[in-house]
């Protein structure tokens, strides 16, 4: 009876110990499930923020590149000039390759006729919907300035099918104006159109997703966009996701806008993520705990029954026999046990006592061995703790290095965006030195900067946060070092010297940076900045030279007919605005040019014209200007040219004619220099009559010359 009671108590204690453990385990698993859910929500927020920022950044970069390209003068001239087609193709190709969102680009005129395209379809005639949409935008904008326009397309075949099999995507366009006047009048010369297919949007954003994550873009059609074909949802994911999989989601409404887009468009982005990393661990674990508890209880009942059957009953019989022996009942009826068996039990108990003593000795030895093993394990644990500390330290160092790398990457991206805007500011600026110094100080505010450009500031240094004496002390000159970049120590910092070279490898300026040792990323950014600056300086010199050639006579080196027409019109306008300002006009014609060509060849005629132009320039004041109008005709415009000033110049030119100057060839042939001249001043004649009066006076003087010499014209 006592054995049964003990067995029942043992079973009850087993149940009492198992059930609370199961409850506590369930609560711990529930807490772990909540922690995991919060972790997944944080991951979802970060993913949604990253996707949204990346999408906006890609479109902002695309808009900036599109604005820069639409203001390229060669690009604008290519609309009406077939010979610039190569420049258009290269520019469109570069834009498409440098902007991953874009796949095709078109340049069309104001009548929506295709001029050039990249990855487009030649002879495309599906621009009717785009034209209708643009005209609608122009009508609702009124006199407001139209910048870039963005809208969706669906079903239009704007590029080969291999690039855009779904025929869906986004169109970005910008009008191209010949000049600021046309831009104010809202009269575009043509349009630059970029096509962003759905496939490229997926290709750019897909690397940010993992298995079990997907993003859906939904189009918000508002306003005049209701007239366009609706786009189906854009679904982006790494792999297929089962519909019955529990997920969490986050919805963000984003407006695609920047300073270049005329009318922003809105879209809704929904980010989905699996609710659990695997199957719900709480449910599975709870099932396992319940099953394990049930098995433990069943085993407990089974063990109690078997213990009572196999152990308790024989021991009960043995105890009854021992108790009978102790009471003197050496013989008991109907019992298997006899008195001799009692002694056998006693002997067995004694043998068990010896065995127990031997086992106790073995346990003592094993306990000593366990103590030694425990000490060794404790020592190993100490080493493991040291290893964990070292591992944590290395992880912390790697984390700091990664954070620093990410910070440098962010700074590098900001610098590259700043360089893009710098290229635009550089083209529009008059004072290039001021723009450059502002840009470099913005890139590295803690550094000192100095710059010289031999064309713009006469080779003198423009300094910011750097001592000019320091530059002179170190004798920083282009010829002092053979390399395009060299570094000089300067106290705790260094002087980083960069040469600015043109395409002919000629030094056109220098930039000096006072800073610590440059990292590779910093050197690449500054080198890119130097190349941009060098290209702009060379472009400005080229434009200046082209402008000079356009108004210069190639033979004599003086101003030509184009410069004369421009300057004369300018003087006429000034005379109308300020009537008290007078100017004079001389018309001249070389006598005997045809005879010189006939007798000695055109080399003599060229020499006659060159020498005549030199004599005219020497006779004029610094404020007067000499022009070759063409052939043997010359003209002179006098600043402050009243009648007295014109008469003085007439007298000086008459002295030149009387001195008998000659034009001579290397072979010794010579021809006398003589010219006919006439003049008129705005003091007594209207500006519209000056050319006619001076011309008549010149022809009168020419007839007089031929009459005196007895020459028939």
Residue pairs with C-beta under 8 A, 6 or more apart in sequence:
3 308
3 312
3 315
3 316
4 308
4 312
7 304
7 307
7 308
7 312
8 304
10 304
11 300
11 301
11 304
14 296
14 297
14 300
15 297
15 300
18 293
18 296
18 297
19 293
22 289
22 290
22 292
22 293
25 285
25 289
26 285
26 286
26 289
29 281
29 282
29 285
29 286
30 282
32 281
32 282
33 280
33 281
33 282
36 276
36 277
36 281
37 275
40 248
40 273
40 274
40 275
40 276
40 277
41 248
43 273
44 248
44 249
44 250
44 271
44 273
45 250
47 208
47 209
47 213
47 271
47 273
48 250
48 252
48 269
48 271
50 208
51 205
51 208
51 215
51 269
51 271
52 252
52 254
52 269
54 204
54 205
54 208
55 201
55 205
55 254
55 269
56 254
56 256
58 99
58 100
58 101
58 204
59 101
59 256
59 258
60 258
61 99
61 417
62 99
62 101
62 102
62 172
62 194
62 196
63 148
63 172
63 258
63 260
63 261
64 260
64 417
64 420
64 421
65 95
65 98
65 99
65 420
66 95
66 148
66 172
66 174
66 192
66 194
66 260
67 148
67 174
67 260
67 424
68 420
68 423
68 424
69 75
69 91
69 95
69 192
70 174
70 175
70 176
70 192
71 424
71 427
72 91
74 84
74 87
75 87
75 88
75 91
75 107
75 176
76 176
76 177
76 178
76 189
77 84
78 84
78 85
78 87
78 88
78 107
78 115
78 116
79 107
79 109
79 115
79 176
79 189
79 190
80 189
85 115
85 116
88 107
88 115
88 116
89 116
89 118
92 105
92 107
92 116
92 117
92 118
93 118
95 102
95 105
95 194
96 102
96 103
96 104
96 105
96 118
96 119
96 194
99 194
100 200
100 203
100 204
101 196
101 200
101 201
101 204
102 194
102 195
102 196
102 200
103 119
103 159
103 163
103 164
103 195
103 196
103 197
103 199
103 200
104 117
104 118
104 119
104 120
104 158
104 159
104 163
104 164
104 194
104 195
104 197
105 117
105 118
105 119
105 120
105 192
105 193
105 194
105 195
106 114
106 116
106 117
106 120
106 124
106 192
106 193
106 195
107 114
107 115
107 116
107 117
107 190
107 191
107 192
107 193
108 114
108 115
108 127
108 190
108 191
108 193
109 115
109 189
109 190
110 187
110 188
110 189
110 190
110 191
112 127
112 128
112 130
112 131
112 191
114 120
114 122
114 123
114 124
114 127
115 190
117 124
119 159
119 160
119 163
120 158
120 159
120 195
121 157
121 158
121 159
121 160
124 158
126 156
126 157
126 158
129 153
129 156
129 228
130 153
130 171
130 173
130 193
133 149
133 151
133 224
133 227
133 228
134 149
134 173
134 191
136 224
136 227
137 146
137 149
137 224
137 262
137 263
138 146
138 186
140 224
141 262
143 186
144 262
145 183
145 184
145 186
145 262
146 175
146 186
146 188
146 262
147 174
147 260
147 261
147 262
148 172
148 173
148 174
148 260
148 261
148 262
149 172
149 173
149 174
149 261
149 262
149 263
150 170
150 171
150 172
150 173
150 256
150 261
150 263
150 265
151 170
151 171
151 225
151 228
151 265
152 168
152 169
152 170
152 171
152 219
152 225
152 228
152 229
152 231
152 265
153 167
153 168
153 169
153 170
153 171
153 195
153 228
153 229
154 167
154 168
154 228
154 229
154 230
154 231
154 232
155 167
155 168
155 229
156 167
157 167
158 164
158 167
158 169
158 171
158 195
159 195
159 197
163 197
163 199
164 195
164 197
164 198
164 199
165 199
166 197
166 198
166 199
168 197
168 198
168 231
168 232
169 195
169 196
169 197
169 198
169 200
169 201
170 195
170 196
170 201
171 193
171 194
171 195
171 196
172 193
172 194
172 196
173 191
173 192
173 193
173 194
174 191
174 192
174 260
175 188
175 190
175 191
176 188
176 189
176 190
176 191
176 192
177 183
177 187
177 188
177 189
178 189
182 188
182 189
198 234
201 217
201 234
201 236
202 234
202 236
205 215
205 236
206 236
206 237
206 238
209 215
209 236
209 237
209 238
210 238
211 238
211 239
212 241
212 245
212 273
212 274
213 237
213 238
213 271
213 272
213 273
213 274
214 235
214 236
214 237
214 241
214 271
214 272
215 235
215 236
215 237
215 269
215 270
215 271
215 272
216 233
216 234
216 235
216 236
216 269
216 270
216 272
217 233
217 234
217 236
217 267
217 268
217 269
218 233
218 267
218 268
218 269
218 270
219 230
219 231
219 267
220 253
220 265
220 266
220 267
220 268
221 228
221 230
222 266
223 263
225 265
241 247
241 272
241 274
245 274
245 275
246 274
246 275
246 276
247 272
247 273
247 274
247 275
248 272
248 273
248 274
248 275
249 270
249 271
249 272
249 273
250 270
250 271
251 268
251 269
251 270
251 271
252 268
252 269
252 270
252 271
253 266
253 267
253 268
253 269
254 266
254 267
254 268
254 269
255 264
255 265
255 266
256 264
256 265
256 266
256 267
257 264
257 265
317 337
318 337
318 345
321 332
321 335
321 337
321 341
321 342
322 342
322 345
324 330
324 332
324 335
325 339
325 342
330 338
330 339
331 338
331 339
408 519
408 521
412 521
412 525
415 443
415 525
416 525
418 439
418 442
418 443
419 525
419 528
419 529
419 532
422 435
422 439
422 529
422 532
423 532
423 536
425 435
425 439
426 432
426 435
426 436
426 532
426 533
426 536
427 536
429 435
432 453
432 456
432 536
432 537
432 540
433 451
433 453
433 456
433 457
433 462
436 451
436 511
436 533
437 449
437 451
437 462
437 464
439 529
440 447
440 449
440 451
440 464
440 511
440 513
440 529
441 449
441 464
441 465
443 525
443 526
443 529
444 513
444 515
444 522
446 515
447 465
447 513
447 514
447 515
448 463
448 464
448 465
448 466
448 513
448 514
448 515
449 463
449 464
449 465
449 466
449 511
449 512
449 513
449 514
450 461
450 462
450 463
450 464
450 466
450 468
450 471
450 511
450 512
450 514
451 461
451 462
451 509
451 510
451 511
451 512
452 459
452 460
452 461
452 462
452 509
452 510
453 500
453 508
453 509
453 537
454 507
454 508
454 509
455 508
455 509
455 537
455 540
455 541
461 468
461 471
463 471
465 514
466 512
466 514
470 490
470 495
470 514
471 495
471 512
474 488
474 490
474 495
476 488
476 495
476 497
476 510
476 512
478 499
478 507
478 510
481 497
484 498
484 499
484 501
485 496
485 497
485 498
485 499
485 527
486 497
487 494
487 495
487 496
487 497
488 494
488 495
488 497
489 495
490 514
493 514
493 515
493 516
494 514
494 515
494 516
494 517
495 512
495 513
495 514
496 512
496 513
496 514
496 515
496 518
496 526
497 510
497 511
497 512
498 510
498 511
498 512
498 513
498 526
498 527
498 530
499 507
499 509
499 510
500 507
500 508
500 509
500 510
500 511
500 530
500 533
500 534
500 537
501 507
501 508
501 534
502 508
502 534
502 537
502 538
502 541
503 538
508 534
508 537
508 538
508 541
509 533
509 537
511 530
511 533
513 526
518 526
550 562
551 559
551 560
551 562
551 563
551 566
552 558
552 559
552 560
552 563
553 559
553 560
553 627
553 628
555 606
555 609
555 610
555 628
556 609
556 610
556 613
556 628
557 613
558 613
558 617
558 626
558 627
558 628
559 567
559 625
559 626
559 627
559 628
560 627
560 628
560 629
561 627
561 628
561 629
561 630
563 627
564 627
564 629
564 635
564 637
567 625
567 627
567 637
568 585
568 637
568 691
571 583
571 637
571 687
572 687
574 581
575 581
575 582
575 583
575 682
575 687
576 687
581 640
582 640
582 641
582 642
582 681
582 682
582 683
583 637
583 638
583 639
583 640
583 641
583 681
583 682
584 637
584 638
584 641
584 642
584 645
584 646
584 649
584 679
584 680
584 681
584 682
585 635
585 636
585 637
585 638
585 641
585 679
585 680
585 681
585 690
585 691
585 694
586 635
586 636
586 637
586 638
586 646
586 649
586 650
586 653
586 677
586 678
586 679
586 694
587 633
587 634
587 635
587 677
587 678
587 679
587 691
587 694
587 695
587 697
587 698
588 616
588 633
588 634
588 635
588 636
588 675
588 676
588 677
588 698
589 632
589 633
589 634
589 675
589 676
589 677
589 698
589 699
589 702
590 608
590 609
590 612
590 632
590 634
590 673
590 674
590 675
591 674
591 675
591 676
591 702
591 705
591 706
592 608
592 671
592 672
592 674
593 605
593 608
593 609
593 631
593 632
596 604
596 605
596 608
596 663
596 671
597 604
597 605
600 665
600 669
600 671
603 665
604 663
604 665
604 669
604 671
607 663
607 664
607 665
607 671
608 663
608 671
608 673
609 628
609 632
610 663
611 661
611 662
611 663
611 673
612 634
612 663
612 673
612 675
613 626
613 628
613 634
615 656
615 661
615 673
616 626
616 634
616 636
616 653
616 656
617 626
619 649
619 652
619 653
619 655
619 656
620 626
620 636
620 649
621 638
621 639
621 649
623 638
623 639
623 640
624 636
624 637
624 638
624 639
624 641
624 649
625 636
625 637
626 634
626 635
626 636
627 634
627 635
627 636
627 637
628 634
629 635
634 675
636 649
638 645
638 646
638 649
641 681
641 682
642 681
642 683
643 681
643 683
643 684
645 681
646 679
646 680
646 681
649 679
650 677
650 679
653 677
657 674
657 675
660 672
661 672
661 673
662 670
662 671
662 672
662 673
663 670
663 671
663 673
664 670
674 705
676 698
676 699
676 701
676 702
676 705
677 697
677 698
677 701
678 693
678 694
678 695
678 696
678 697
678 698
678 699
678 700
678 701
679 694
679 697
680 689
680 690
680 693
680 694
680 697
681 690
682 690
685 693
706 712
706 713
